[in-house]
Amino acid sequence: MITIKKGLDLPLAGNPDQVIHNDVTVNEVAVVGSSFNNLKPTVKVREGDHVKKGEVILTDKKYPSIAFTSPVNGTVKVINRGERRVFQSLVIDVDKNSDDNGVSFTSYTSEQLKGKSEELKEQLLKSGLWVSLRTRPFNNLADPDFTPNALFVNAHDTNPGHADPDVVLKDQAKYFNFGLEVLAEIFAQVPNKFVVGGPNFSLNKVPGFTYEQFKGVHPAGLVGTHIHFLSPVSLTKVAYHLNYQDVISIGKLFANGYLDGTKVIALSGPQVNAPTLYRVPYGASVLDVTFNKLKEGTNRIVSGSALDGVKAADVFGYLGQYDLQLTVLEEGYKQEFIGWFAPQPKKFSLSRLNFFGKKDLPLTTSTNGSSRGMVPIGLYERVMPLDIYPTLLLRDIISGDTDSAQDLGVLELAEEDIALCSFVCQGKYDYALYLRQALNKIEKEG
């Protein structure tokens, strides 16, 4: 058991009841391009085409064998593109009257998996579930022809307002374990394979995997934290990772012979009437999921957590590929008279200047101030459990000094790993933007 002491559990109001509901009506789903770093897709369908669950709708130009498939039976509604025809989203109208299981795949038993690594990998690629796998460093889609040094399955979550993995896994343990068996066969040549859970994680162990547990404050539940402590990465030492719900989907695919296409998400945040868990299709429309469930006001729906999620609206108004929650916050557009001076019982402070005690707060999207200089007063060190120098590293990525940033450990990071640094920053910097620019530059130029 590894304990994380540095970090922060954000006291955000609206934590969900850990009960799974299956009564959400979703009319639209989409593949959102911004879910994937540097994706250059080849679209395989046209607007108006009928698609089956599991049918290929996109492929990746860099790795043509990686397919993106439809999570539902339906009709392609629109393919959204931005400036210079950058892919934004492919939207599908759900056929709610269809009970077709979609495209048929091969089903297996545990005994039938043995010695079929390439066959299993081919099915994982064709089914669209290979996109569950991402790399560290860079957090890109995983190369199917590369053998990584480590494979991480993350069955822990400490994001504010998250769904408890233990609750989700309770009724899906057999599919989770079968998915691990599939991955153990596909990645038989990978020397280090880890399943990481929380302090209460307890499932039958699958041979080939090392089981570890993390406890403590956020970011104890982030895969970047797990990788740092168990098998650090570099340009020559690559790790692949995926989350526990994608492993469940893999288990269902290979056990049943068809794509399930759903996952459990948390609908949480201070602007949700009754925060709880819902089973929805991958890429579900956020307007459908939140219909009649929000408090009055000008709300922002965030795909992901309040710390590192993205605004889900317009052509991007759909659940991100890797997101396991929707967070709803009130837009913080209201100006406050001498807000810096007046008592603020509904605001959070990492310092000890708040005399109102610890309680969940109805935080908004407001940054509580304008942009200013970066002030190194030790806040980043308080929320960064990794063995790096965050102040120096953040300065380097802001200035674009990627050589120094590599020496300080930037290759171990993804946007979610420095979200707390952005949250506590008195200069109001969004370090995720600078980090992505630095990683793209390193990937391109070395």
NORVEN-V523238 format. One line per field, one symbol per residue. psi: psi as a letter, one per 40 degrees, with the letter a starting at -180 (. if undefined). Layout:
psi: ???
//
This chain:
psi: hhhhdhahhhghifhihghhiffhhhdiiihhdeehhfhgihheiiheihiiheihdiihddgdehihiheihahhdihhiaiffhhdihhhhhgeeheheahhihiiiddedhefddddddddddeeededhiihidfiihhdeihidihhhhfiheihfihhddddedeeddddddddddddddfdehdhhihhaadehhihhhieihhihiiaihfdeiddddddddgiiadegiiiiiidddddddddddddeihdeiihihhiieehdghaiihiihfihddddehfeiiiihihhhhaiddeiihgibeefihideheihhhihhgehihhfdediigeeiihdifeheeihihigiaeiefiiiaihhgeeddddeheigigdddddddddeegddddddefdeeiidddedddddeheefigeddddddddddddde.
//
